[in-house]
Amino acid sequence: MLAALADRETAVFSDRLNHASIVDGVRLSGAQVHRYRHLDLDQLEELLRSSSAERKLIVTDTIFSMDGDVAPLAELVELKNSYGALLVIDDAHGGGVFGRNGEGYAHELGLADEIELTIGTFSKAFGAYGAYVTASRALVDQLISSCRTLIYSTALPPSVVASVDAAIELVRVAGDRREALRKKSTHFRTRLAGLGFDTGASTTQIVPAIVGASERRSSWRGRSRSAVSWPSQSARRPSGGQARIRFSLLASHLDDDLELALEALEDVV
């Protein structure tokens, strides 16, 4: 999508913690890249103001995949309107989880009509496969006719499309599951903090336990894995002592299972 919309005359403004697919998409487009500090709206505005590019594109995750924090969409809408930019959001972790009918994070905030393009996936909350872009009819037509990675690829198999169609119907009526996931996530974050773990600015179902140095992370994860199995993965950043264990909660996790995981974490501490 980015390669179809942006070129060398375009300036793309991207949050430093955006997903790798966004980073690669910007590179593929050949656009001028301006990366702003994570959630730093002042720096973003400074970059927008100083740019003389013919076209401007702001692109951001909605829910950041390793930190569980959220993009300030209302403020981003104000900035894109002020500087004549398009706003593109990647809602991979918001689709199905947020919004009255699971439409996503922008719908949760009532901002969907203010955002030019929304990208999402069917491989997470929808439990299927494939991805989607929502936009105006004109932008969708432009993507269909110019997006090389769509044009020179094969269509999804009919069985997959049918699975997506069924998943959307199930997600629409899953309000109780969304509410259960919020409650489980809040409880899990609160308990982790009570054990002394830094959960960063997470407010979603993605909960990091920031443990500092990579060596400590590996040791900590190895010991905790021996105690209990859970929905987590370890990750490290090249610098800054930001290694963490990243938990991704599901509505289907039983309270007893989460409690067992928390007890194991307490033993490790």
Backbone as CSV, one residue per row, in Angstrom:
resi,resn,N_x,N_y,N_z,CA_x,CA_y,CA_z,C_x,C_y,C_z
1,MET,0.828,-1.188,0.000,0.000,0.000,0.000,0.873,1.253,0.000
2,LEU,1.903,1.280,0.821,2.783,2.446,0.891,3.519,2.661,-0.423
3,ALA,3.962,1.582,-1.046,4.672,1.709,-2.318,3.747,2.219,-3.419
4,ALA,2.451,1.964,-3.300,1.500,2.425,-4.311,1.130,3.888,-4.119
5,LEU,1.192,4.382,-2.885,0.759,5.742,-2.598,1.901,6.749,-2.521
6,ALA,3.095,6.270,-2.219,4.217,7.180,-1.985,5.308,6.973,-3.032
7,ASP,6.033,8.061,-3.321,7.172,7.985,-4.228,8.227,8.975,-3.745
8,ARG,9.202,9.294,-4.598,10.298,10.150,-4.182,9.872,11.589,-3.887
9,GLU,8.700,11.962,-4.343,8.179,13.300,-4.067,7.323,13.334,-2.798
10,THR,7.219,12.193,-2.133,6.382,12.068,-0.938,7.242,12.027,0.316
11,ALA,6.790,12.693,1.365,7.432,12.600,2.672,6.556,11.728,3.571
12,VAL,7.158,10.682,4.120,6.434,9.787,5.022,6.945,10.012,6.439
13,PHE,6.020,10.244,7.365,6.351,10.499,8.764,5.905,9.281,9.572
14,SER,6.874,8.580,10.139,6.618,7.261,10.723,7.115,7.204,12.164
15,ASP,6.259,6.709,13.058,6.655,6.500,14.464,7.817,5.506,14.520
16,ARG,8.789,5.779,15.369,9.994,4.938,15.442,9.706,3.504,15.862
17,LEU,8.585,3.262,16.510,8.271,1.905,16.950,7.230,1.228,16.057
18,ASN,7.007,1.780,14.876,6.092,1.125,13.937,6.583,-0.263,13.567
19,HIS,5.648,-1.116,13.162,5.955,-2.494,12.792,6.914,-2.544,11.600
20,ALA,7.687,-3.623,11.526,8.685,-3.787,10.469,8.072,-3.713,9.077
21,SER,6.829,-4.143,8.914,6.191,-4.097,7.599,6.011,-2.660,7.122
22,ILE,5.778,-1.743,8.050,5.683,-0.327,7.696,7.049,0.190,7.274
23,VAL,8.070,-0.148,8.040,9.432,0.270,7.718,9.809,-0.210,6.313
24,ASP,9.522,-1.475,6.024,9.871,-2.040,4.722,9.028,-1.418,3.601
25,GLY,7.773,-1.139,3.887,6.910,-0.517,2.884,7.391,0.866,2.497
26,VAL,7.838,1.623,3.482,8.365,2.966,3.201,9.630,2.862,2.359
27,ARG,10.505,1.922,2.700,11.728,1.734,1.917,11.398,1.367,0.476
28,LEU,10.417,0.500,0.296,10.030,0.060,-1.031,9.489,1.217,-1.871
29,SER,8.860,2.176,-1.224,8.256,3.298,-1.943,9.284,4.287,-2.466
30,GLY,10.466,4.340,-1.831,11.472,5.322,-2.205,11.186,6.710,-1.681
31,ALA,10.195,6.840,-0.784,9.807,8.149,-0.260,10.860,8.707,0.695
32,GLN,10.758,9.996,0.938,11.580,10.647,1.958,11.046,10.197,3.323
33,VAL,11.906,9.670,4.156,11.467,9.092,5.429,11.841,10.003,6.588
34,HIS,10.863,10.304,7.411,11.082,11.080,8.636,10.529,10.262,9.795
35,ARG,11.409,9.747,10.617,10.975,8.940,11.762,10.954,9.832,13.000
36,TYR,9.809,9.879,13.651,9.715,10.700,14.860,9.738,9.808,16.096
37,ARG,10.216,10.386,17.200,10.297,9.630,18.450,8.919,9.099,18.819
38,HIS,8.931,7.934,19.464,7.684,7.226,19.767,6.679,8.142,20.458
39,LEU,5.528,8.345,19.790,4.405,9.130,20.300,4.753,10.604,20.549
40,ASP,5.856,11.093,19.991,6.301,12.466,20.226,5.638,13.386,19.200
41,LEU,4.505,13.961,19.564,3.745,14.801,18.647,4.444,16.123,18.367
42,ASP,5.211,16.624,19.334,5.938,17.875,19.114,6.984,17.700,18.015
43,GLN,7.737,16.603,18.069,8.724,16.367,17.026,8.049,16.117,15.682
44,LEU,6.934,15.389,15.693,6.220,15.144,14.456,5.772,16.460,13.828
45,GLU,5.224,17.354,14.627,4.772,18.635,14.077,5.942,19.443,13.527
46,GLU,7.065,19.415,14.237,8.250,20.115,13.758,8.693,19.584,12.392
47,LEU,8.657,18.252,12.233,9.047,17.645,10.964,8.049,17.990,9.858
48,LEU,6.760,17.975,10.169,5.734,18.336,9.191,5.891,19.784,8.742
49,ARG,6.159,20.663,9.710,6.274,22.083,9.407,7.467,22.377,8.506
50,SER,8.558,21.651,8.715,9.783,21.931,7.968,9.837,21.216,6.613
51,SER,8.883,20.338,6.346,8.902,19.578,5.100,8.312,20.396,3.944
52,SER,8.993,20.343,2.801,8.494,21.022,1.599,7.986,20.020,0.561
53,ALA,7.783,18.779,0.970,7.340,17.734,0.044,5.955,18.057,-0.520
54,GLU,5.728,17.617,-1.762,4.432,17.841,-2.401,3.323,17.071,-1.697
55,ARG,3.651,15.846,-1.255,2.669,15.006,-0.582,3.233,14.549,0.757
56,LYS,2.385,14.504,1.751,2.797,14.088,3.091,1.895,12.948,3.555
57,LEU,2.521,11.967,4.200,1.806,10.797,4.697,2.258,10.526,6.121
58,ILE,1.334,10.506,7.062,1.645,10.105,8.439,1.192,8.660,8.588
59,VAL,2.082,7.791,9.080,1.720,6.380,9.227,2.089,5.900,10.627
60,THR,1.171,5.159,11.239,1.409,4.694,12.615,0.642,3.417,12.902
61,ASP,1.195,2.598,13.787,0.404,1.531,14.395,-0.668,2.180,15.270
62,THR,-1.768,1.490,15.499,-2.728,1.953,16.504,-2.349,1.397,17.870
63,ILE,-2.198,0.069,17.949,-1.726,-0.604,19.154,-0.314,-1.095,18.839
64,PHE,0.664,-0.647,19.603,2.047,-1.003,19.295,2.339,-2.415,19.805
65,SER,2.894,-3.221,18.895,2.897,-4.671,19.078,3.816,-5.164,20.185
66,MET,4.813,-4.394,20.586,5.727,-4.851,21.636,5.526,-4.113,22.949
67,ASP,4.746,-3.035,22.931,4.569,-2.237,24.137,3.128,-2.193,24.629
68,GLY,2.175,-2.460,23.744,0.781,-2.461,24.148,0.193,-1.087,24.395
69,ASP,0.955,-0.026,24.049,0.407,1.317,24.195,-0.279,1.730,22.901
70,VAL,-0.934,2.873,22.907,-1.794,3.256,21.781,-1.360,4.588,21.194
71,ALA,-1.612,4.741,19.897,-1.307,5.992,19.206,-2.353,7.048,19.569
72,PRO,-1.939,8.320,19.686,-2.888,9.410,19.987,-3.622,9.838,18.715
73,LEU,-4.604,9.062,18.299,-5.227,9.267,16.998,-5.905,10.631,16.872
74,ALA,-6.551,11.109,17.914,-7.235,12.403,17.822,-6.243,13.512,17.495
75,GLU,-5.102,13.498,18.164,-4.080,14.517,17.918,-3.449,14.348,16.539
76,LEU,-3.295,13.101,16.103,-2.736,12.856,14.769,-3.691,13.355,13.683
77,VAL,-4.991,13.209,13.903,-5.971,13.738,12.958,-5.843,15.259,12.862
78,GLU,-5.677,15.919,13.998,-5.514,17.375,13.990,-4.268,17.786,13.215
79,LEU,-3.172,17.065,13.420,-1.933,17.407,12.735,-2.044,17.168,11.229
80,LYS,-2.632,16.077,10.825,-2.724,15.791,9.386,-3.628,16.811,8.704
81,ASN,-4.668,17.283,9.395,-5.522,18.321,8.825,-4.784,19.657,8.724
82,SER,-3.986,19.959,9.724,-3.261,21.231,9.747,-2.204,21.317,8.657
83,TYR,-1.599,20.173,8.308,-0.474,20.192,7.376,-0.775,19.482,6.059
84,GLY,-2.040,19.220,5.785,-2.437,18.666,4.507,-1.881,17.282,4.225
85,ALA,-1.803,16.456,5.253,-1.246,15.097,5.107,-2.367,14.066,5.064
86,LEU,-2.031,12.877,4.581,-2.908,11.718,4.717,-2.489,10.955,5.961
87,LEU,-3.457,10.375,6.652,-3.158,9.574,7.837,-3.453,8.113,7.535
88,VAL,-2.440,7.266,7.729,-2.546,5.826,7.492,-2.310,5.116,8.815
89,ILE,-3.222,4.224,9.206,-3.049,3.496,10.467,-3.010,1.995,10.213
90,ASP,-2.168,1.321,10.971,-2.081,-0.137,10.957,-2.782,-0.640,12.213
91,ASP,-3.949,-1.235,12.032,-4.797,-1.639,13.159,-4.745,-3.149,13.391
92,ALA,-3.586,-3.752,13.145,-3.460,-5.212,13.263,-3.897,-5.714,14.633
93,HIS,-3.567,-4.962,15.693,-3.892,-5.419,17.048,-5.156,-4.767,17.597
94,GLY,-5.793,-3.921,16.799,-7.024,-3.273,17.246,-8.269,-3.884,16.651
95,GLY,-8.146,-4.433,15.441,-9.295,-5.036,14.781,-9.833,-6.218,15.562
96,GLY,-11.140,-6.247,15.742,-11.774,-7.326,16.496,-11.830,-7.075,17.985
97,VAL,-10.860,-6.299,18.489,-10.741,-6.089,19.933,-11.423,-4.788,20.369
98,PHE,-11.356,-3.774,19.514,-11.917,-2.464,19.851,-13.072,-2.123,18.919
99,GLY,-13.875,-1.181,19.349,-15.057,-0.792,18.601,-16.271,-1.581,19.050
100,ARG,-17.442,-0.970,18.912,-18.677,-1.606,19.382,-18.879,-2.983,18.765
101,ASN,-18.545,-3.097,17.476,-18.701,-4.367,16.773,-17.367,-4.968,16.359
102,GLY,-16.298,-4.525,17.009,-14.979,-5.042,16.692,-14.349,-4.405,15.466
103,GLU,-14.852,-3.235,15.044,-14.353,-2.611,13.808,-12.920,-2.113,13.942
104,GLY,-12.483,-1.823,15.178,-11.107,-1.396,15.358,-10.974,-0.168,16.234
105,TYR,-9.718,0.231,16.439,-9.430,1.283,17.423,-9.974,2.645,17.001
106,ALA,-9.919,2.982,15.721,-10.438,4.277,15.269,-11.934,4.384,15.529
107,HIS,-12.668,3.273,15.350,-14.099,3.279,15.649,-14.340,3.425,17.147
108,GLU,-13.470,2.836,17.942,-13.579,2.976,19.403,-13.576,4.451,19.802
109,LEU,-12.772,5.254,19.093,-12.635,6.674,19.409,-13.569,7.555,18.584
110,GLY,-14.350,6.951,17.680,-15.232,7.734,16.829,-14.508,8.540,15.772
111,LEU,-13.353,8.054,15.325,-12.516,8.813,14.396,-12.365,8.138,13.033
112,ALA,-13.077,7.065,12.794,-12.858,6.282,11.573,-13.021,7.124,10.309
113,ASP,-13.994,8.044,10.302,-14.248,8.842,9.100,-13.179,9.912,8.881
114,GLU,-12.325,10.124,9.880,-11.285,11.152,9.770,-9.961,10.592,9.255
115,ILE,-9.898,9.285,9.062,-8.629,8.636,8.710,-8.715,8.104,7.286
116,GLU,-7.711,8.463,6.466,-7.792,8.144,5.041,-7.655,6.656,4.747
117,LEU,-6.725,5.983,5.418,-6.524,4.554,5.152,-6.313,3.792,6.446
118,THR,-6.978,2.658,6.552,-6.778,1.743,7.671,-6.361,0.392,7.118
119,ILE,-5.268,-0.142,7.655,-4.780,-1.467,7.280,-5.059,-2.398,8.455
120,GLY,-5.475,-3.609,8.173,-5.677,-4.573,9.242,-5.378,-5.977,8.764
121,THR,-5.422,-6.910,9.689,-5.155,-8.314,9.368,-6.296,-9.185,9.876
122,PHE,-6.512,-10.291,9.181,-7.485,-11.282,9.644,-6.807,-12.423,10.401
123,SER,-5.504,-12.304,10.652,-4.760,-13.427,11.233,-4.671,-13.371,12.749
124,LYS,-5.198,-12.322,13.382,-5.096,-12.214,14.837,-6.475,-12.421,15.472
125,ALA,-7.170,-11.350,15.805,-8.451,-11.513,16.503,-9.477,-12.283,15.673
126,PHE,-9.351,-12.227,14.333,-10.336,-12.898,13.482,-10.006,-14.372,13.275
127,GLY,-8.805,-14.789,13.631,-8.457,-16.199,13.587,-8.457,-16.804,12.200
128,ALA,-8.298,-15.987,11.169,-8.308,-16.504,9.801,-6.975,-16.163,9.132
129,TYR,-7.024,-15.659,7.904,-5.788,-15.356,7.175,-6.083,-14.260,6.165
130,GLY,-5.072,-13.457,5.857,-5.248,-12.383,4.890,-5.243,-11.031,5.580
131,ALA,-5.419,-9.984,4.788,-5.378,-8.628,5.318,-6.329,-7.751,4.528
132,TYR,-6.506,-6.513,4.980,-7.441,-5.615,4.311,-6.949,-4.175,4.390
133,VAL,-7.431,-3.362,3.473,-7.255,-1.915,3.517,-8.637,-1.300,3.352
134,THR,-8.997,-0.362,4.216,-10.245,0.377,4.039,-9.900,1.830,3.740
135,ALA,-10.612,2.406,2.790,-10.358,3.776,2.367,-11.543,4.243,1.534
136,SER,-11.442,5.456,1.007,-12.474,5.954,0.097,-12.472,5.113,-1.175
137,ARG,-13.568,5.174,-1.933,-13.650,4.422,-3.176,-12.530,4.820,-4.133
138,ALA,-12.208,6.116,-4.184,-11.158,6.592,-5.094,-9.801,6.010,-4.718
139,LEU,-9.484,5.982,-3.410,-8.195,5.435,-2.995,-8.138,3.926,-3.191
140,VAL,-9.242,3.244,-2.939,-9.280,1.797,-3.160,-9.052,1.495,-4.636
141,ASP,-9.703,2.243,-5.524,-9.511,2.037,-6.960,-8.059,2.276,-7.363
142,GLN,-7.446,3.310,-6.756,-6.047,3.591,-7.062,-5.156,2.428,-6.633
143,LEU,-5.417,1.876,-5.461,-4.611,0.756,-4.976,-4.791,-0.470,-5.867
144,ILE,-6.032,-0.752,-6.258,-6.290,-1.920,-7.099,-5.538,-1.822,-8.424
145,SER,-5.407,-0.612,-8.941,-4.784,-0.441,-10.253,-3.282,-0.199,-10.187
146,SER,-2.725,0.097,-9.002,-1.311,0.462,-8.948,-0.481,-0.282,-7.913
147,CYS,-1.114,-1.074,-7.068,-0.375,-1.776,-6.004,0.240,-3.053,-6.579
148,ARG,1.524,-3.028,-6.872,2.188,-4.129,-7.557,2.101,-5.441,-6.778
149,THR,2.217,-5.361,-5.454,2.193,-6.590,-4.664,0.803,-7.215,-4.615
150,LEU,-0.211,-6.453,-5.031,-1.555,-7.018,-5.205,-1.737,-7.532,-6.636
151,ILE,-1.331,-6.706,-7.593,-1.517,-7.053,-9.010,-0.780,-8.341,-9.371
152,TYR,0.458,-8.481,-8.883,1.285,-9.624,-9.266,1.285,-10.728,-8.214
153,SER,0.154,-10.863,-7.546,-0.012,-11.942,-6.576,-1.284,-12.697,-6.915
154,THR,-1.424,-13.888,-6.348,-2.651,-14.652,-6.562,-3.684,-14.278,-5.505
155,ALA,-4.932,-14.438,-5.838,-6.011,-14.133,-4.902,-6.040,-15.157,-3.773
156,LEU,-6.644,-14.762,-2.658,-6.843,-15.709,-1.566,-7.776,-16.828,-2.032
157,PRO,-7.541,-18.060,-1.585,-8.445,-19.161,-1.942,-9.857,-18.875,-1.439
158,PRO,-10.883,-19.323,-2.162,-12.266,-19.093,-1.732,-12.557,-19.583,-0.319
159,SER,-11.934,-20.694,0.074,-12.173,-21.212,1.425,-11.680,-20.240,2.484
160,VAL,-10.568,-19.544,2.206,-10.037,-18.559,3.150,-10.961,-17.346,3.224
161,VAL,-11.432,-16.892,2.063,-12.354,-15.757,2.036,-13.640,-16.100,2.787
162,ALA,-14.114,-17.322,2.642,-15.313,-17.756,3.370,-15.049,-17.772,4.875
163,SER,-13.844,-18.186,5.277,-13.485,-18.184,6.697,-13.479,-16.761,7.250
164,VAL,-12.922,-15.832,6.471,-12.903,-14.423,6.882,-14.329,-13.906,7.026
165,ASP,-15.181,-14.215,6.064,-16.565,-13.758,6.088,-17.280,-14.257,7.340
166,ALA,-17.051,-15.529,7.669,-17.662,-16.100,8.873,-17.086,-15.467,10.134
167,ALA,-15.778,-15.233,10.124,-15.123,-14.639,11.293,-15.656,-13.245,11.580
168,ILE,-15.868,-12.455,10.534,-16.402,-11.103,10.724,-17.764,-11.160,11.413
169,GLU,-18.596,-12.083,10.997,-19.926,-12.204,11.620,-19.814,-12.591,13.090
170,LEU,-18.881,-13.481,13.404,-18.685,-13.885,14.803,-18.142,-12.736,15.646
171,VAL,-17.208,-11.983,15.082,-16.594,-10.872,15.819,-17.624,-9.780,16.118
172,ARG,-18.508,-9.554,15.183,-19.502,-8.488,15.365,-20.337,-8.685,16.630
173,VAL,-20.591,-9.933,16.997,-21.463,-10.194,18.148,-20.669,-10.651,19.368
174,ALA,-19.356,-10.377,19.370,-18.486,-10.859,20.450,-18.195,-9.774,21.490
175,GLY,-19.180,-8.919,21.739,-18.981,-7.844,22.717,-18.592,-8.356,24.096
176,ASP,-19.201,-9.451,24.531,-18.886,-10.015,25.840,-17.432,-10.486,25.903
177,ARG,-16.934,-11.042,24.804,-15.549,-11.505,24.773,-14.579,-10.321,24.795
178,ARG,-14.948,-9.249,24.104,-14.098,-8.052,24.139,-14.012,-7.488,25.548
179,GLU,-15.146,-7.447,26.223,-15.160,-6.931,27.591,-14.370,-7.852,28.523
180,ALA,-14.502,-9.159,28.329,-13.748,-10.104,29.152,-12.249,-9.929,28.940
181,LEU,-11.842,-9.704,27.690,-10.424,-9.512,27.404,-9.894,-8.250,28.078
182,ARG,-10.668,-7.179,28.050,-10.244,-5.944,28.727,-10.029,-6.205,30.221
183,LYS,-10.974,-6.895,30.843,-10.869,-7.146,32.284,-9.667,-8.030,32.608
184,LYS,-9.458,-9.072,31.819,-8.308,-9.967,32.045,-7.000,-9.199,31.879
185,SER,-6.929,-8.357,30.855,-5.707,-7.610,30.583,-5.405,-6.622,31.704
186,THR,-6.437,-5.919,32.163,-6.250,-4.966,33.262,-5.774,-5.680,34.522
187,HIS,-6.403,-6.805,34.822,-6.016,-7.578,36.012,-4.580,-8.075,35.890
188,PHE,-4.212,-8.585,34.725,-2.869,-9.129,34.524,-1.824,-8.038,34.657
189,ARG,-2.069,-6.867,34.064,-1.131,-5.743,34.186,-0.982,-5.303,35.639
190,THR,-2.107,-5.214,36.326,-2.073,-4.762,37.724,-1.279,-5.729,38.593
191,ARG,-1.502,-7.019,38.386,-0.782,-8.018,39.164,0.718,-8.008,38.844
192,LEU,1.067,-7.858,37.554,2.478,-7.777,37.180,3.151,-6.587,37.861
193,ALA,2.475,-5.449,37.831,3.037,-4.258,38.483,3.202,-4.493,39.978
194,GLY,2.249,-5.193,40.556,2.350,-5.501,41.979,3.524,-6.392,42.317
195,LEU,3.969,-7.194,41.339,5.139,-8.046,41.540,6.441,-7.299,41.276
196,GLY,6.324,-6.028,40.879,7.516,-5.215,40.654,7.954,-5.107,39.207
197,PHE,7.135,-5.604,38.276,7.491,-5.529,36.864,7.042,-4.216,36.254
198,ASP,7.851,-3.705,35.350,7.525,-2.504,34.601,6.738,-2.915,33.358
199,THR,5.476,-2.522,33.284,4.644,-2.852,32.129,4.550,-1.687,31.146
200,GLY,5.405,-0.699,31.301,5.437,0.421,30.377,4.123,1.176,30.370
201,ALA,3.718,1.607,29.177,2.483,2.382,29.036,1.351,1.535,28.471
202,SER,1.451,0.217,28.602,0.434,-0.671,28.044,-0.940,-0.391,28.646
203,THR,-1.945,-0.343,27.774,-3.335,-0.223,28.216,-4.203,-1.246,27.487
204,THR,-3.572,-2.231,26.860,-4.292,-3.155,25.989,-3.990,-4.599,26.367
205,GLN,-4.399,-5.517,25.469,-4.188,-6.945,25.711,-2.736,-7.366,25.504
206,ILE,-1.904,-6.497,24.964,-0.470,-6.752,24.837,0.214,-6.152,26.053
207,VAL,0.847,-7.003,26.851,1.404,-6.570,28.132,2.890,-6.927,28.191
208,PRO,3.778,-5.928,28.163,5.198,-6.224,28.295,5.621,-6.255,29.767
209,ALA,6.549,-7.134,30.073,7.236,-7.101,31.368,8.679,-6.742,31.054
210,ILE,9.004,-5.467,31.201,10.326,-4.974,30.825,11.317,-5.366,31.916
211,VAL,12.323,-6.144,31.524,13.243,-6.702,32.519,14.655,-6.149,32.381
212,GLY,14.876,-5.228,31.422,16.187,-4.576,31.336,17.133,-5.251,30.381
213,ALA,18.272,-5.690,30.893,19.327,-6.251,30.051,18.889,-7.546,29.397
214,SER,19.394,-7.781,28.188,19.015,-8.984,27.440,19.403,-10.260,28.173
215,GLU,20.559,-10.239,28.843,21.018,-11.434,29.548,20.048,-11.786,30.670
216,ARG,19.562,-10.770,31.352,18.615,-11.003,32.427,17.310,-11.548,31.868
217,ARG,16.878,-11.020,30.712,15.658,-11.496,30.077,15.746,-12.980,29.767
218,SER,16.888,-13.401,29.158,17.031,-14.799,28.754,17.006,-15.719,29.964
219,SER,17.713,-15.321,31.025,17.745,-16.131,32.238,16.369,-16.190,32.887
220,TRP,15.737,-15.041,32.966,14.417,-14.936,33.610,13.408,-15.782,32.854
221,ARG,13.430,-15.673,31.508,12.455,-16.404,30.713,12.688,-17.910,30.814
222,GLY,13.957,-18.325,30.826,14.250,-19.742,30.913,13.749,-20.342,32.209
223,ARG,13.941,-19.621,33.312,13.484,-20.135,34.603,11.967,-20.139,34.699
224,SER,11.344,-19.089,34.170,9.889,-19.023,34.273,9.219,-20.026,33.343
225,ARG,9.823,-20.286,32.198,9.272,-21.283,31.271,9.230,-22.681,31.900
226,SER,10.210,-22.948,32.735,10.249,-24.271,33.365,9.140,-24.435,34.386
227,ALA,8.571,-23.308,34.811,7.527,-23.369,35.831,6.127,-23.471,35.241
228,VAL,5.923,-22.819,34.095,4.576,-22.817,33.527,4.666,-22.383,32.062
229,SER,3.730,-22.857,31.274,3.667,-22.450,29.868,2.629,-21.351,29.728
230,TRP,2.949,-20.298,28.941,2.044,-19.174,28.814,2.169,-18.514,27.454
231,PRO,1.244,-17.577,27.136,1.264,-16.904,25.831,2.272,-15.762,25.826
232,SER,3.549,-16.062,25.738,4.540,-15.003,25.810,5.673,-15.265,24.848
233,GLN,6.438,-14.217,24.580,7.661,-14.348,23.815,8.657,-13.332,24.363
234,SER,9.941,-13.634,24.223,10.944,-12.686,24.698,11.424,-11.863,23.530
235,ALA,11.828,-10.641,23.818,12.327,-9.750,22.775,13.342,-8.810,23.378
236,ARG,14.271,-8.384,22.533,15.238,-7.411,23.001,15.386,-6.311,21.971
237,ARG,15.732,-5.138,22.433,16.084,-4.053,21.536,17.596,-3.907,21.582
238,PRO,18.196,-3.421,20.488,19.662,-3.382,20.419,20.318,-2.607,21.555
239,SER,19.636,-1.628,22.112,20.238,-0.834,23.191,19.146,-0.294,24.087
240,GLY,19.548,0.288,25.189,18.596,0.975,26.051,18.017,0.147,27.170
241,GLY,18.466,-1.093,27.357,17.963,-1.894,28.459,16.473,-2.132,28.393
242,GLN,15.933,-2.340,27.180,14.496,-2.462,27.002,14.047,-3.882,26.684
243,ALA,14.882,-4.885,26.998,14.471,-6.274,26.777,13.243,-6.568,27.628
244,ARG,12.372,-7.391,27.067,11.147,-7.662,27.804,10.580,-9.033,27.462
245,ILE,9.720,-9.526,28.355,8.855,-10.651,28.049,7.527,-10.047,27.638
246,ARG,7.010,-10.459,26.500,5.804,-9.847,25.962,4.656,-10.850,26.038
247,PHE,3.602,-10.484,26.746,2.428,-11.331,26.898,1.319,-10.833,25.973
248,SER,0.656,-11.759,25.322,-0.473,-11.424,24.456,-1.680,-12.218,24.934
249,LEU,-2.592,-11.536,25.608,-3.717,-12.221,26.247,-4.866,-12.450,25.273
250,LEU,-5.625,-13.498,25.543,-6.798,-13.849,24.759,-8.033,-13.864,25.656
251,ALA,-9.175,-13.611,25.047,-10.427,-13.708,25.802,-10.660,-15.127,26.293
252,SER,-10.098,-16.101,25.584,-10.317,-17.508,25.933,-9.394,-18.011,27.036
253,HIS,-8.423,-17.205,27.482,-7.593,-17.634,28.611,-8.451,-17.725,29.873
254,LEU,-8.339,-18.824,30.549,-9.084,-19.002,31.793,-8.415,-18.211,32.916
255,ASP,-9.215,-17.728,33.845,-8.666,-16.989,34.984,-7.661,-17.845,35.748
256,ASP,-7.963,-19.129,35.886,-7.049,-20.025,36.607,-5.706,-20.144,35.884
257,ASP,-5.732,-20.150,34.562,-4.485,-20.239,33.799,-3.633,-18.995,34.013
258,LEU,-4.255,-17.826,33.964,-3.517,-16.578,34.168,-2.987,-16.510,35.593
259,GLU,-3.771,-16.997,36.541,-3.326,-16.997,37.937,-2.119,-17.915,38.110
260,LEU,-2.136,-19.059,37.438,-0.999,-19.976,37.499,0.255,-19.310,36.941
261,ALA,0.095,-18.592,35.820,1.235,-17.887,35.236,1.771,-16.820,36.193
262,LEU,0.870,-16.091,36.825,1.285,-15.047,37.760,1.996,-15.645,38.976
263,GLU,1.512,-16.781,39.449,2.174,-17.445,40.581,3.582,-17.889,40.205
264,ALA,3.744,-18.375,38.966,5.071,-18.773,38.490,5.993,-17.567,38.413
265,LEU,5.470,-16.447,37.942,6.271,-15.214,37.874,6.689,-14.782,39.268
266,GLU,5.771,-14.908,40.223,6.093,-14.536,41.595,7.211,-15.417,42.146
267,ASP,7.175,-16.706,41.840,8.245,-17.616,42.278,9.588,-17.227,41.682
268,VAL,9.579,-16.832,40.412,10.829,-16.433,39.756,11.386,-15.171,40.399
269,VAL,10.509,-14.218,40.698,10.945,-13.000,41.363,11.583,-13.322,42.713
